[in-house]
Amino acid sequence: MLTRRDFIKTVAATAAVSTLTQPLSLVQAASKVIKPPHLKPGSVVGIVSPASATFVHEEFDIVQDAVRALGLVPQLAPHVLDQYGYLAGKDGDRANDINQLFADPKVAAILPIRGGWGCSRILPYLDYQVIQNNPKIIVGFSDITALLVAIHAKTGLVTFHGPNGLTSWRTQQTESFRRVLFTGEKVIFKNDKDADDNDRLMQVKYRIRTINPGKVRGKLIGGNLSVFSTLVGSPYLPDLKGAILFLEEVEENIYRIDRFLTHLKLAGVLKQIDGFIFGQCPGCTPGSDYGSLTLEQVLSDHIKPLNIPAWHGATIGHMENILTFPIGSQVEINANSGTITMLESAVSSEQNN
């Protein structure tokens, strides 16, 4: 499977393509939070491939089955089956699929099949005015971070760090998805025990480590660390003043985690935020690197001096189950207990036609 690290150097060049000034109305709208209408049984879900290609056709059937099992109606985007090397079609076509689904009044939500690599390439081709005028749910994780963060930055629309189509859709994941996107609940997120820990005297997996104690409220922003860091210096990074930043990663050497966080620090991103959460990082170990720092040391070096509530080990990221978090919505975090409390519903009570 292709990893984003092989292509990450192309992102800065791609972001530079978009230098046109946005309409004043769009700039003004981006400063206001827009909530998409909630899902209901029978809502139409547009299935897209905004990043890596899907080469096994059975996987399209699996995603559609998952959508139907949620009580929703799948609608494949026109270019969802395309392939262009490792990408799911040409950049303009992948972007047009997003634009068309937002413009389609029948569609209530947009669900990517997978991440991989490619979302940053299509950001200059999205019609943010259409997205602003037709708010709807868009959800995903990993490389989809670029879409979620950029759309919120340009339009003010609340987006959702949550499942891609080809994730597990086990009970916990499905319940989180329903509570946030169907019923619009103000959910409290906290690490659950792993099943293996039920027979132990102590918790071993999914422990939290407090970096700085305390509580704070703010707008929740974040996603995959390597993807998020490449948006710095582009028009697609939201205003982070007073925000709570959450980040996660997978299978990266510790020095690369250090590099990404150093980039955020040098760019002035970290000094803007009021709270910090680091999620799961499977495969992020020193390995055989002689004299490597640990992940805990790197996080302490960069985050502890900020003197803001912060912890790491949240069950967010590349793992079973993918919980659904709102990007751009107000939350309260407690770094002592490792909880994220939604202070408002992330969806509106309006319904799509």
PLY file of the C-alpha trace (Angstrom):
ply
format ascii 1.0
element vertex 353
property float x
property float y
property float z
element edge 352
property int vertex1
property int vertex2
end_header
0.00 0.00 0.00
1.35 3.42 -0.92
2.13 5.75 1.96
1.81 9.50 1.98
5.43 9.97 3.02
6.65 9.17 -0.51
4.69 12.07 -1.97
4.56 14.61 0.84
7.11 16.89 -0.82
4.69 17.64 -3.65
2.09 19.20 -1.39
3.72 22.62 -1.02
3.95 22.98 -4.78
0.34 21.94 -5.22
-0.89 24.39 -2.58
0.90 27.22 -4.37
-1.42 26.79 -7.37
-4.28 28.40 -5.45
-3.39 32.10 -5.22
-6.66 33.62 -6.39
-8.52 35.89 -3.97
-11.77 34.40 -2.69
-15.02 36.40 -2.90
-15.62 38.61 0.14
-18.79 36.68 1.03
-16.80 33.45 1.19
-14.13 35.01 3.41
-16.81 36.36 5.74
-18.59 33.00 5.84
-15.41 31.20 6.82
-15.37 33.19 10.06
-18.81 31.78 10.96
-19.50 28.19 11.90
-21.96 26.41 9.59
-23.52 23.14 10.76
-24.66 20.60 8.16
-28.14 19.07 8.41
-28.27 15.80 10.35
-28.71 12.39 8.76
-31.96 10.48 8.85
-32.99 7.04 7.56
-33.11 7.14 3.79
-30.60 10.01 3.43
-28.41 9.77 0.33
-24.66 9.35 0.84
-22.29 10.22 -1.98
-19.38 7.78 -2.19
-16.17 9.33 -3.52
-12.51 8.51 -4.13
-10.72 11.82 -3.50
-7.29 10.27 -2.87
-5.85 6.81 -3.63
-7.40 4.54 -6.22
-9.44 1.47 -5.36
-8.26 -1.45 -7.49
-10.50 -4.24 -6.14
-14.09 -3.76 -7.29
-15.47 -5.86 -4.47
-14.47 -3.04 -2.12
-17.02 -0.73 -3.78
-19.69 -3.30 -2.96
-18.49 -3.54 0.65
-18.76 0.22 1.15
-22.24 0.34 -0.38
-23.34 -2.52 1.87
-22.10 -0.59 4.93
-24.03 2.51 3.86
-27.22 0.51 3.33
-26.78 -1.18 6.72
-26.76 2.29 8.29
-30.21 2.85 6.76
-28.81 5.20 4.11
-28.79 5.18 0.32
-25.42 5.00 -1.48
-24.75 7.06 -4.60
-21.48 6.51 -6.44
-19.74 9.65 -7.70
-19.14 9.74 -11.48
-15.36 9.21 -11.26
-15.25 6.90 -8.24
-13.97 3.99 -10.38
-11.25 6.02 -12.13
-7.55 5.22 -11.86
-4.59 7.43 -12.68
-1.49 5.73 -11.37
-1.86 5.57 -7.60
-4.61 8.22 -7.69
-8.34 7.68 -8.18
-8.38 9.70 -11.41
-7.17 13.11 -12.50
-7.17 15.93 -9.93
-9.88 17.94 -11.68
-12.19 14.93 -11.95
-11.81 13.99 -8.30
-12.51 17.59 -7.30
-15.53 17.77 -9.60
-17.01 14.73 -7.87
-16.85 16.60 -4.56
-18.28 19.77 -6.13
-21.15 17.90 -7.80
-22.12 16.02 -4.64
-22.23 19.25 -2.62
-24.34 20.86 -5.34
-26.75 17.89 -5.51
-29.76 18.67 -3.25
-30.53 14.96 -2.84
-27.16 14.21 -1.20
-26.92 14.59 2.59
-23.39 13.32 3.23
-20.12 12.55 1.46
-18.13 9.45 2.39
-14.68 8.68 0.93
-13.86 5.06 0.24
-10.31 5.38 1.59
-7.49 7.81 2.24
-3.94 7.06 1.09
-2.70 10.13 -0.77
-4.15 12.77 -3.06
-6.62 15.07 -1.28
-4.19 17.99 -1.05
-3.80 17.94 -4.82
-7.49 18.73 -5.38
-7.86 21.60 -2.90
-7.27 24.33 -5.52
-10.05 22.88 -7.70
-12.85 22.72 -5.12
-15.72 25.20 -5.47
-15.86 26.57 -1.93
-18.75 28.88 -2.80
-20.86 25.86 -3.78
-19.80 24.07 -0.59
-20.68 27.12 1.53
-24.11 27.44 -0.09
-24.92 23.72 0.25
-23.69 22.57 3.68
-23.67 18.83 4.19
-21.75 16.21 6.13
-18.31 15.18 4.92
-16.46 12.59 6.99
-13.17 10.67 6.88
-9.68 10.41 8.32
-5.99 10.00 7.41
-5.34 11.75 4.07
-8.95 13.01 4.15
-7.65 15.43 6.82
-6.68 17.79 3.99
-10.28 17.94 2.73
-11.84 18.32 6.18
-9.50 21.04 7.38
-9.47 22.99 4.10
-13.26 22.98 3.73
-13.69 24.23 7.29
-11.01 26.89 6.76
-12.56 28.22 3.54
-16.27 27.97 4.40
-16.75 27.60 8.16
-18.54 24.27 7.62
-18.21 21.77 10.48
-16.59 18.63 9.04
-16.02 15.26 10.70
-12.95 13.23 11.51
-14.47 9.76 11.37
-14.73 6.55 9.36
-13.82 6.09 5.74
-16.01 3.69 3.81
-13.61 0.76 4.13
-13.19 0.91 7.90
-14.57 -1.79 10.19
-18.04 -0.39 11.02
-18.10 -2.43 14.22
-20.61 -1.60 16.94
-18.66 1.10 18.78
-17.74 2.89 15.55
-21.30 2.74 14.23
-22.78 4.00 17.51
-20.41 6.98 17.57
-21.32 7.80 13.95
-25.05 7.63 14.69
-24.91 9.64 17.91
-22.98 12.51 16.32
-24.47 12.59 12.82
-28.02 11.19 13.17
-29.24 12.28 16.61
-26.89 15.23 17.05
-25.90 14.34 20.61
-23.35 16.23 22.69
-21.07 13.27 23.13
-18.36 12.83 25.78
-15.36 10.99 24.33
-13.10 8.96 26.63
-10.82 5.99 26.06
-12.61 2.69 26.60
-10.79 -0.35 27.89
-9.58 -2.82 25.33
-11.28 -6.21 25.57
-7.97 -7.83 26.54
-7.83 -5.65 29.65
-11.10 -6.96 31.07
-9.31 -9.94 32.64
-6.43 -7.87 34.02
-6.01 -6.13 37.36
-4.80 -3.02 35.55
-5.33 -1.26 32.24
-2.53 -1.87 29.74
-3.84 -0.62 26.40
-5.23 2.83 25.61
-3.89 4.55 28.69
-3.62 8.32 28.66
-0.52 10.31 29.64
-1.16 13.83 30.87
1.41 16.31 29.55
-0.09 19.36 31.26
-3.16 19.12 33.52
-6.23 21.29 33.31
-9.44 22.01 31.43
-10.08 24.36 28.53
-12.78 25.11 25.97
-12.26 25.87 22.31
-12.87 24.91 18.71
-11.67 21.38 17.89
-9.34 21.25 14.88
-6.97 18.56 13.67
-6.40 15.21 12.03
-3.40 13.35 10.66
-0.14 15.01 11.70
1.84 14.67 8.46
-1.07 15.83 6.30
-1.98 18.68 8.66
1.59 19.96 8.83
1.85 20.25 5.04
-1.07 22.71 5.01
0.95 25.25 7.00
1.68 28.29 4.84
-1.21 27.51 2.48
-4.66 29.16 2.32
-6.18 25.93 3.62
-5.26 26.04 7.30
-7.99 27.38 9.64
-7.52 30.11 12.21
-6.07 28.24 15.20
-6.14 31.05 17.73
-7.64 29.58 20.92
-8.28 26.21 19.23
-7.84 22.73 20.63
-5.56 20.83 18.29
-5.78 17.04 17.99
-3.28 15.03 15.97
-2.61 11.36 15.20
-0.16 9.37 13.11
0.74 5.85 12.06
4.00 3.99 11.33
6.29 7.01 11.35
9.80 7.06 12.78
10.10 9.19 15.89
12.41 11.66 14.18
9.68 12.32 11.61
7.12 13.00 14.33
9.68 15.40 15.79
10.14 17.01 12.37
6.41 17.59 11.84
5.90 19.05 15.33
9.00 21.22 14.94
7.50 22.54 11.71
4.28 23.46 13.54
6.32 25.13 16.26
8.54 27.14 13.92
5.51 28.22 11.88
3.90 29.65 15.02
1.01 27.17 15.02
1.59 25.70 18.48
1.74 29.06 20.24
-1.77 29.88 18.99
-3.60 26.90 20.48
-5.18 26.63 23.95
-5.29 22.83 24.20
-3.59 19.79 22.68
-4.45 16.11 22.21
-2.27 13.46 20.61
-4.05 10.29 19.60
-2.81 6.82 18.80
0.39 6.29 16.85
0.64 2.59 15.90
4.12 1.66 14.77
5.65 4.94 16.00
8.50 3.47 18.03
12.25 4.10 18.12
12.78 0.68 16.54
16.43 -0.01 15.81
17.41 3.66 15.66
20.34 3.98 18.05
19.84 6.77 20.56
16.35 7.68 19.34
14.08 9.86 21.39
10.79 8.30 22.45
7.41 9.61 21.35
6.74 10.68 24.93
9.96 12.72 25.01
9.19 14.42 21.69
5.68 15.38 22.80
6.99 16.65 26.12
9.68 18.75 24.42
7.23 20.51 22.13
4.01 20.65 24.16
4.90 20.89 27.85
6.48 24.39 27.54
3.19 25.69 26.10
1.60 25.34 29.57
-1.77 24.42 28.08
-3.96 21.42 28.97
-2.58 18.50 26.96
-2.38 14.71 26.90
-1.53 11.87 24.58
-2.90 8.38 24.04
-6.45 9.34 23.00
-8.16 6.63 20.97
-8.12 8.73 17.80
-6.44 7.63 14.60
-5.56 4.57 12.54
-7.20 1.93 14.70
-10.32 -0.09 15.32
-12.84 1.70 15.99
-12.82 5.09 14.27
-14.88 7.47 16.40
-16.60 10.49 14.85
-15.28 13.89 15.99
-16.49 17.33 14.82
-13.90 19.65 13.28
-14.83 23.27 13.93
-17.26 22.66 16.80
-16.87 23.83 20.41
-15.66 21.28 22.96
-14.21 21.16 26.45
-11.21 18.97 27.19
-9.97 17.67 30.52
-6.32 16.66 30.33
-6.46 15.01 33.75
-9.11 12.48 32.76
-8.51 12.49 28.99
-12.04 13.50 28.04
-13.43 15.54 25.14
-16.92 16.91 25.79
-18.96 18.32 22.92
-20.56 21.59 24.08
-23.01 21.73 21.18
-24.56 19.52 18.57
-22.33 19.40 15.50
-25.28 19.07 13.09
-28.37 21.17 12.57
-31.95 19.99 12.93
-32.67 20.97 9.34
-33.05 18.24 6.77
-31.97 18.01 3.16
-34.72 17.87 0.58
0 1
1 2
2 3
3 4
4 5
5 6
6 7
7 8
8 9
9 10
10 11
11 12
12 13
13 14
14 15
15 16
16 17
17 18
18 19
19 20
20 21
21 22
22 23
23 24
24 25
25 26
26 27
27 28
28 29
29 30
30 31
31 32
32 33
33 34
34 35
35 36
36 37
37 38
38 39
39 40
40 41
41 42
42 43
43 44
44 45
45 46
46 47
47 48
48 49
49 50
50 51
51 52
52 53
53 54
54 55
55 56
56 57
57 58
58 59
59 60
60 61
61 62
62 63
63 64
64 65
65 66
66 67
67 68
68 69
69 70
70 71
71 72
72 73
73 74
74 75
75 76
76 77
77 78
78 79
79 80
80 81
81 82
82 83
83 84
84 85
85 86
86 87
87 88
88 89
89 90
90 91
91 92
92 93
93 94
94 95
95 96
96 97
97 98
98 99
99 100
100 101
101 102
102 103
103 104
104 105
105 106
106 107
107 108
108 109
109 110
110 111
111 112
112 113
113 114
114 115
115 116
116 117
117 118
118 119
119 120
120 121
121 122
122 123
123 124
124 125
125 126
126 127
127 128
128 129
129 130
130 131
131 132
132 133
133 134
134 135
135 136
136 137
137 138
138 139
139 140
140 141
141 142
142 143
143 144
144 145
145 146
146 147
147 148
148 149
149 150
150 151
151 152
152 153
153 154
154 155
155 156
156 157
157 158
158 159
159 160
160 161
161 162
162 163
163 164
164 165
165 166
166 167
167 168
168 169
169 170
170 171
171 172
172 173
173 174
174 175
175 176
176 177
177 178
178 179
179 180
180 181
181 182
182 183
183 184
184 185
185 186
186 187
187 188
188 189
189 190
190 191
191 192
192 193
193 194
194 195
195 196
196 197
197 198
198 199
199 200
200 201
201 202
202 203
203 204
204 205
205 206
206 207
207 208
208 209
209 210
210 211
211 212
212 213
213 214
214 215
215 216
216 217
217 218
218 219
219 220
220 221
221 222
222 223
223 224
224 225
225 226
226 227
227 228
228 229
229 230
230 231
231 232
232 233
233 234
234 235
235 236
236 237
237 238
238 239
239 240
240 241
241 242
242 243
243 244
244 245
245 246
246 247
247 248
248 249
249 250
250 251
251 252
252 253
253 254
254 255
255 256
256 257
257 258
258 259
259 260
260 261
261 262
262 263
263 264
264 265
265 266
266 267
267 268
268 269
269 270
270 271
271 272
272 273
273 274
274 275
275 276
276 277
277 278
278 279
279 280
280 281
281 282
282 283
283 284
284 285
285 286
286 287
287 288
288 289
289 290
290 291
291 292
292 293
293 294
294 295
295 296
296 297
297 298
298 299
299 300
300 301
301 302
302 303
303 304
304 305
305 306
306 307
307 308
308 309
309 310
310 311
311 312
312 313
313 314
314 315
315 316
316 317
317 318
318 319
319 320
320 321
321 322
322 323
323 324
324 325
325 326
326 327
327 328
328 329
329 330
330 331
331 332
332 333
333 334
334 335
335 336
336 337
337 338
338 339
339 340
340 341
341 342
342 343
343 344
344 345
345 346
346 347
347 348
348 349
349 350
350 351
351 352
